[in-house]
């Protein structure tokens, strides 16, 4: 069962489209997605998620306070980092270890 989930997730993460516009950050299939790489991804995608939270909760310009903006960005970063670590990075790293023979 876990192998089927891994294959499904890695089939998606192997696509160029899944890494756009950060295709240059994609590691080789036998290299782990480490915390530094994931922080770089979080800066882009977690920030995008934070902005989405702002747009959903404060759709009118000028209704956001600094505290709301900071909270939305932190929430986006944390949710992306944890969610990515538990899904895509986990299965990518599982395959990478196997390919390295570790």
N, C-alpha and C positions, 0 to 999 in steps of 0.2 A: 504494500500500500504506500509506504513512504517513498519507494522508488518511483512510483507513478506520479506522486505529487512533485517530487524533485524534477522529473522529466518535464512535467507540465510547466512548472515555474521557470526552469532553465530554458525551455523552448522560447518562452517570452523574453527572458533577459538576454538571450543570445542575439536577438534581433537588433539591428542598428537603430531602428525606430525607438526602441526602449531606452536607448542611451542619448538620443538626440536632445539637446545640442551639445551634450558632454561626451560624445563618442570617443574623444581622445583620452578620456579617463578610464574607459573600460579595460580591465586587466585581461591578461591571457587566461584561458579557461583553467589552467593549472595553477593560477595565482589567486590567493584569497582576496576578498574585499575586506580590507582591514579598517580600523576605526578612522584613520586619517583620510582614506578615500571616502568613507561614508560621511565624514564631516564635510568634505567638499561637496558631495551630492546633497547633503542636508542644507547647505547654504543656499543652493538654488531651489530645490524642490520643497524643502521645509519652509523657506521664505514664501514661495508661491502658495503653499497651503495656508500660511498665516495671512497672506493678503486675501485669499479666498474667504477665510473666516471673517475678516473685516468687511468684505463686500456683502456677505450674507447677513451679518449682525448689525452693521452700521451702513446701510445702503446710501444714505444721504451724506453728501460731502459736508464735512464740518461737524458731524455728530460724534466723531471719535476723539477720545482724550488720549494723551500720551500713555496713560496707564493701560487703556484698552488696546492701543497699538502694540505696546510691549507685551502684554498678555497674549494677544493673538499670534505674534511672531514666536514667542517662546512655546506656545502650544503647538504651532505648526512644526517647529524644529523638533520638539520632543516626540510628537506623534509620528513624524516621518522617520526619525532616527530609530525609534523602538520598533515601529511597524516594519521598516525595511530590514532591520537586523533580524527580526523573527521570521521573515518570509524570504525575500529575494537573496539577501546576503547569506542567510543560513544554508539555503539549498545550493547557492553558488559555491560556498566554501566546502560544503560536503562533497560536491563533485571535484573541486580542486584538490582536496586531500586524496581522494581516490585516484585521480590522474597522476598525482605525484608519487603514488605508492606509499603514502604515509599511513 
